[in-house]
């Protein structure tokens, strides 16, 4: 079935049945900011909507976006502070969780990935505009997709 994607390009999708047939019409989906996110990322939450405006004080809840790439061991968090303040700023944090090691220094690849006290802040940025946030977020997602911090 041919449809038109949100950016105006043609898209093809199979019918997903009654339960998912109208997801494109849901405000929770339709109002999301389009982001380029490569394979390997898990989005914990995304409150970056097209219709929200900083100047209107629309950003509440300190964390507005959270993503993780467990294979690369990166975590990205975007906060907005102070909440609902038209003068507020976005704060992007990029964190890395070092690999646990055995007695010989080899990676324990089967160990669960759970952020703990060993997590390292790799980058932090204060961002004033929505457009700059989206640009920075996409840049850091792309960079962390291929960035190898530690050797074997």
trRosetta pair geometry for C-beta under 8 A, 3 or more apart (Angstrom, degrees):
i j d omega theta_ij theta_ji phi_ij phi_ji
1 12 6.8 143 72 -155 45 66
1 13 6.1 -38 68 71 97 61
1 14 6.8 122 17 -118 99 25
1 15 6.3 83 -11 -52 143 76
2 10 6.0 -22 -164 -167 104 107
2 11 7.5 139 -159 77 56 41
2 12 5.7 -35 -100 -97 57 76
3 10 7.5 139 78 -160 36 59
3 11 5.2 -32 73 71 85 91
3 12 7.3 150 22 -99 76 25
3 13 6.2 -19 16 23 125 103
3 24 7.9 -140 170 -65 149 166
4 8 6.4 -19 -177 -146 109 33
4 9 7.3 152 -158 79 65 27
4 10 6.4 -51 -105 -105 57 47
4 11 6.8 98 -160 19 11 91
5 8 6.9 -33 72 37 76 19
5 9 4.8 -6 40 64 119 80
5 10 7.2 54 -3 120 92 6
5 11 4.1 99 -56 -32 96 127
6 30 7.7 170 -110 -141 120 60
6 34 6.3 -179 91 -70 133 122
7 34 6.5 30 -60 -69 108 171
13 16 7.4 -30 154 -33 115 101
15 21 7.1 0 -162 -106 81 95
16 19 7.2 -88 132 70 95 77
16 20 3.8 -49 118 78 132 119
16 21 6.1 -170 67 -73 85 53
16 23 8.0 -13 68 2 147 119
17 20 6.4 60 63 34 75 85
17 21 6.5 -117 100 -49 29 96
18 21 5.8 -37 -133 -7 23 122
20 23 5.3 -18 -166 -26 72 120
22 25 4.7 -34 178 31 92 117
22 26 7.0 114 126 -39 79 84
23 26 5.4 -37 -160 5 48 121
23 29 5.4 84 160 -27 82 164
24 29 6.4 -106 -122 106 26 137
24 30 6.8 77 171 -78 51 91
25 29 7.9 50 55 59 23 117
25 30 6.7 -1 -158 -48 19 130
26 29 4.5 72 72 14 99 103
26 30 6.4 172 80 -10 46 92
27 30 5.7 -59 -121 46 32 106
27 31 5.4 16 -177 -9 70 119
28 31 7.3 -49 -122 38 10 99
28 32 7.7 27 154 -43 46 101
29 32 6.2 -48 -164 1 34 115
31 49 4.3 14 137 -156 107 106
31 50 5.2 -132 -166 32 65 92
31 51 5.4 -48 -150 5 120 105
32 46 6.3 42 -137 123 116 125
32 48 6.8 63 -155 83 68 74
32 49 6.1 -61 -94 -107 36 62
32 50 7.2 40 93 -20 11 88
33 48 4.5 -57 21 129 122 105
33 49 6.7 -170 -28 -127 82 11
33 50 5.7 145 -79 -67 69 69
33 134 6.1 -118 158 -102 142 125
35 46 7.8 -129 5 -139 141 140
35 48 7.6 73 -49 77 123 141
35 134 7.0 -138 -101 -150 86 91
35 137 6.8 -57 -134 114 124 122
35 138 6.3 -162 -158 -82 82 94
35 141 7.6 81 168 10 115 164
36 138 5.3 56 51 -140 95 117
36 141 7.6 166 93 84 70 133
36 142 7.5 14 106 -63 110 107
37 41 5.1 -99 178 59 110 145
37 43 7.2 -21 -152 -56 171 113
37 67 7.3 -137 -133 -136 130 151
37 141 5.8 -72 -118 169 72 151
38 41 6.6 101 71 -8 60 111
38 141 7.1 162 19 144 86 100
38 142 6.8 99 -12 -109 121 62
38 145 4.8 48 59 -123 138 157
40 69 5.1 38 135 -143 100 102
40 71 5.5 -78 -154 34 113 125
40 72 6.9 66 154 -8 135 107
40 145 6.2 128 63 -135 134 90
41 67 5.3 -1 -173 -178 113 117
41 68 7.1 149 -154 78 64 34
41 69 5.1 -44 -95 -80 66 89
41 141 6.5 -2 -85 -156 153 109
41 145 7.4 -60 -49 -91 104 100
42 67 6.7 159 80 -157 46 65
42 68 5.2 -16 58 62 98 85
42 69 7.5 164 14 -84 74 39
42 70 7.1 25 5 -16 123 101
43 46 5.4 -10 176 -38 130 112
43 65 7.8 -54 -152 -162 97 80
43 66 7.3 120 -168 84 55 57
43 67 5.1 -29 -105 -101 60 88
44 66 3.8 -35 56 95 121 110
44 67 6.6 -154 7 -83 82 31
44 68 6.7 60 -37 -5 107 100
45 63 7.1 90 68 121 126 104
45 64 7.9 -126 114 173 104 25
45 65 6.8 -146 95 -126 69 31
45 66 5.3 42 39 32 80 99
46 64 7.9 34 -159 152 34 65
46 65 5.4 32 -118 -118 60 84
47 52 7.8 53 150 -30 81 162
47 59 7.9 123 119 -133 118 78
47 61 6.8 85 12 73 174 131
47 64 4.4 -104 66 -157 107 74
47 65 6.7 -133 36 -60 68 64
48 52 7.5 -122 -155 43 38 131
48 64 6.2 96 -61 146 73 109
48 65 5.6 9 -30 -67 112 121
48 78 7.7 27 -62 81 116 151
48 130 8.0 144 -155 -153 99 98
48 133 7.7 -160 -124 118 130 128
48 134 7.4 138 177 -86 145 91
49 52 4.7 96 67 -12 91 105
51 58 8.0 -158 117 -151 68 163
52 56 7.7 -144 -169 62 53 115
52 58 3.9 -169 -154 118 85 141
52 59 6.3 91 169 -65 131 76
52 130 7.9 158 92 -105 88 138
53 56 4.1 70 76 12 108 108
53 58 5.4 96 47 1 52 129
53 130 7.9 -79 -126 -36 46 142
54 57 7.8 39 174 -68 36 27
54 58 7.2 -84 -77 37 21 90
54 59 6.5 -8 -109 -2 62 121
54 86 6.3 105 143 -149 68 55
54 88 6.7 -142 -158 65 98 87
54 129 7.4 -119 2 -127 150 44
54 130 6.4 -158 -25 -43 110 97
55 86 5.0 43 -147 -150 39 108
56 86 6.9 110 5 -98 9 102
57 84 4.4 40 179 -175 100 67
57 85 6.4 35 -120 -70 92 6
57 86 5.1 -59 -60 -54 80 77
57 88 8.0 98 -121 7 63 119
58 84 7.7 135 9 -120 4 64
59 64 6.1 -40 -150 -77 107 142
59 80 4.0 -60 146 129 134 167
59 83 6.9 -129 115 -145 72 58
59 84 6.8 -161 75 -74 51 39
59 88 6.5 -134 72 84 121 144
60 80 7.7 -76 -69 81 11 123
60 83 4.7 62 -133 -173 62 108
60 84 4.8 17 -82 -53 94 94
61 64 6.7 121 91 -80 97 67
61 80 7.9 56 78 46 57 105
61 83 6.9 114 7 -126 21 124
62 79 4.8 -9 164 -149 82 104
62 80 6.7 -163 -153 53 39 59
62 81 6.4 21 -137 -73 91 90
62 83 6.3 -77 -76 -68 63 109
63 66 5.8 21 168 -50 126 110
63 77 5.9 -55 -133 -167 112 101
63 78 7.0 111 -157 76 64 50
63 79 5.3 -46 -91 -95 55 75
64 78 5.3 -58 64 102 87 100
64 79 6.9 131 7 -127 82 23
64 80 5.3 43 -22 -13 128 110
64 90 7.5 -75 42 -124 132 100
65 76 7.4 -24 121 119 99 98
65 77 7.3 159 90 -156 64 36
65 78 4.0 24 49 37 101 118
65 137 7.0 -5 110 -127 159 142
66 75 7.6 -11 -167 -174 86 89
66 76 7.0 167 -150 89 41 62
66 77 5.2 5 -108 -109 82 74
66 78 7.5 -141 -63 25 50 70
67 75 7.5 169 89 -154 49 47
67 76 4.7 1 57 54 92 105
67 141 6.7 -1 96 -106 155 108
68 74 7.0 173 -152 93 53 54
68 75 4.9 -10 -105 -106 87 74
68 76 7.5 -167 -76 22 41 68
68 113 7.9 150 167 129 132 130
69 72 4.3 7 117 42 119 106
69 73 7.3 -43 94 12 76 18
69 74 4.8 15 47 52 103 93
69 75 8.0 -151 26 -69 63 40
69 144 5.9 156 28 130 141 110
69 145 6.5 -153 -118 -98 163 58
70 73 6.8 30 -163 -82 34 48
70 113 4.5 165 -147 52 98 163
72 144 5.8 137 119 162 146 79
72 145 6.6 -146 -33 -131 159 25
72 147 6.8 83 -170 64 128 75
72 148 7.8 -109 -139 -91 90 53
73 96 5.9 63 116 -162 95 70
73 97 4.6 -120 -178 60 104 84
73 98 7.4 116 147 -79 151 8
73 99 6.9 -122 -53 -65 163 70
73 113 6.4 -144 -111 -135 79 122
73 149 7.6 -91 73 28 115 125
74 94 6.6 -20 -164 -169 107 87
74 95 7.0 145 -158 79 56 49
74 96 5.7 -26 -100 -97 68 71
74 97 7.9 -158 -77 13 23 78
74 122 7.8 -48 -127 19 98 147
74 144 4.0 -137 104 -171 177 131
74 147 7.4 75 -60 63 139 115
75 94 7.6 151 79 -158 51 42
75 95 4.5 -18 61 64 99 101
75 96 7.7 -171 20 -74 77 26
75 97 7.1 60 -11 -23 111 103
75 115 6.2 -9 -27 -74 161 130
75 119 7.4 -25 31 -148 132 131
76 92 7.0 -16 -166 -166 94 90
76 93 7.1 161 -152 84 46 56
76 94 5.6 -11 -102 -104 79 68
76 95 7.8 -176 -76 23 33 72
76 137 7.1 115 163 -143 144 80
76 140 6.1 133 -110 117 133 125
76 141 6.7 -65 -15 -79 163 76
76 144 7.1 -159 -50 12 113 161
77 92 7.6 157 83 -153 48 44
77 93 4.8 -6 58 56 94 104
77 95 7.4 18 5 1 105 112
78 90 5.7 -13 -170 -169 101 107
78 91 7.0 154 -155 75 50 47
78 92 5.4 -14 -102 -98 81 69
78 93 7.8 -172 -77 21 35 69
78 133 6.8 82 -145 -165 139 117
78 137 6.7 -25 -63 -93 137 119
79 90 7.2 148 78 -159 43 54
79 91 4.7 -14 59 56 95 102
79 93 7.6 29 0 -4 102 108
80 83 6.6 92 101 -104 91 55
80 88 5.5 64 173 142 86 135
80 89 7.4 -172 -145 93 60 30
80 90 5.6 -32 -95 -99 75 62
80 91 7.6 178 -84 14 26 78
81 85 7.8 14 159 34 35 124
81 88 5.8 -173 101 -152 24 106
81 89 6.7 -21 64 59 69 72
81 91 6.3 2 18 -7 108 123
82 85 4.2 60 75 -8 92 140
82 88 5.3 -126 50 -97 51 107
83 88 7.2 76 -76 -97 9 156
84 88 7.6 104 61 -23 19 144
85 88 4.0 116 72 -45 94 99
89 126 5.1 15 150 -172 145 92
89 127 6.4 146 -177 65 90 42
89 128 5.8 -46 -120 -95 94 53
90 126 7.5 144 79 -162 52 45
90 127 4.2 -29 70 67 103 101
90 128 7.7 -135 25 -52 84 10
90 130 8.0 113 -28 -96 139 46
90 133 4.7 31 62 -98 167 128
91 124 6.8 -4 -176 -170 92 93
91 125 7.2 169 -152 83 49 46
91 126 5.8 -18 -101 -103 75 62
91 127 7.4 179 -81 19 26 81
92 123 7.4 -13 114 117 97 99
92 124 6.9 167 86 -151 58 44
92 125 4.7 0 53 53 103 96
92 127 6.1 43 -11 -11 107 126
92 133 7.1 165 -54 -140 118 79
92 136 5.7 -153 -9 126 167 129
92 137 6.6 -146 -116 -80 135 74
92 140 6.8 164 164 3 134 159
93 121 6.5 -64 -160 -135 101 97
93 123 7.4 161 -155 88 38 60
93 124 5.2 -3 -105 -106 71 84
94 121 7.5 100 75 -165 55 57
94 122 4.7 -64 106 68 99 102
94 123 4.1 22 39 49 118 97
94 124 7.5 -147 23 -66 70 46
94 140 5.4 -133 -82 -165 132 133
94 144 6.6 -156 -154 -68 119 131
95 115 7.1 42 120 -124 141 126
95 119 5.1 17 175 173 123 113
95 120 6.5 153 -159 77 71 42
95 121 5.7 -41 -102 -100 80 48
95 122 6.4 161 -114 6 22 89
96 119 7.0 157 79 -160 36 67
96 120 4.9 -23 64 62 89 97
96 122 5.0 68 -11 -43 109 124
96 149 5.4 88 -171 -40 154 165
97 113 6.5 126 83 -157 150 87
97 115 5.8 -123 -82 -104 128 63
97 116 7.5 85 -137 28 113 72
97 118 6.7 80 -152 94 70 94
97 119 5.1 -36 -92 -104 76 79
97 120 7.6 171 -85 17 27 75
98 118 5.5 -88 39 150 104 119
98 120 6.7 64 -35 -10 95 117
98 149 7.6 -108 -102 104 69 131
98 150 6.4 90 -142 -43 81 145
99 107 4.3 -37 163 -128 147 97
99 108 6.8 161 170 39 90 64
99 109 7.7 -18 -149 -83 121 54
99 111 7.8 127 -166 48 68 127
99 150 5.8 -134 12 73 111 151
100 107 7.5 94 72 -157 51 55
100 108 4.5 -34 90 41 98 121
100 111 4.6 -4 41 42 130 174
101 104 8.0 -131 169 73 97 47
101 105 5.2 -16 -175 -144 133 36
101 106 6.4 136 -154 63 78 30
101 107 6.4 -50 -102 -93 66 34
101 108 6.5 -169 -104 -13 13 91
102 105 7.1 -52 66 17 65 16
102 106 5.0 -6 35 55 108 87
102 108 5.9 122 -48 -67 82 95
106 152 7.0 -11 -137 159 71 85
107 150 7.8 135 -82 111 114 127
107 152 6.1 -94 -6 -157 112 59
108 111 4.1 58 114 -25 111 117
115 119 4.9 14 -155 -63 90 141
116 119 6.5 151 60 -24 39 92
121 124 6.1 -7 180 -39 121 108
122 149 7.7 -103 -100 -99 134 134
123 140 6.9 -147 74 -118 145 127
125 136 6.0 -127 80 -164 155 151
127 132 5.1 -166 -163 107 106 111
127 133 4.8 131 124 -80 147 77
127 136 5.9 -129 -91 17 144 153
128 132 6.7 42 54 44 66 143
129 132 4.5 89 64 10 92 103
129 133 6.8 -149 98 -10 49 86
130 133 5.5 -53 -151 32 32 115
130 134 6.6 30 155 -18 66 102
131 134 6.0 -54 -151 34 31 108
131 135 6.5 30 152 -16 64 108
132 135 5.6 -56 -148 39 34 113
132 136 6.1 32 155 -17 68 108
133 136 5.9 -59 -145 40 28 108
133 137 6.0 29 157 -22 66 110
134 137 5.7 -53 -141 37 28 113
134 138 6.3 25 160 -15 63 107
135 138 6.2 -59 -149 39 25 106
135 139 6.3 26 154 -20 62 111
136 139 5.6 -57 -147 37 30 114
136 140 6.2 20 160 -12 67 109
137 140 6.2 -60 -145 41 26 103
137 141 6.2 28 156 -19 64 108
138 141 5.7 -52 -142 37 30 112
138 142 6.3 29 158 -17 64 107
139 142 6.0 -61 -152 39 26 108
139 143 6.2 23 154 -18 65 111
140 143 5.5 -51 -137 39 34 112
140 144 5.9 29 164 -15 68 109
141 144 6.2 -60 -143 42 24 104
141 145 6.5 37 153 -34 60 105
142 145 5.7 -51 -155 20 30 119
142 146 7.5 -6 162 8 60 103
143 146 7.0 -86 -165 47 30 86
143 147 5.5 32 154 -40 73 121
144 147 5.3 -50 -120 28 36 118
148 151 7.6 66 149 -84 117 44
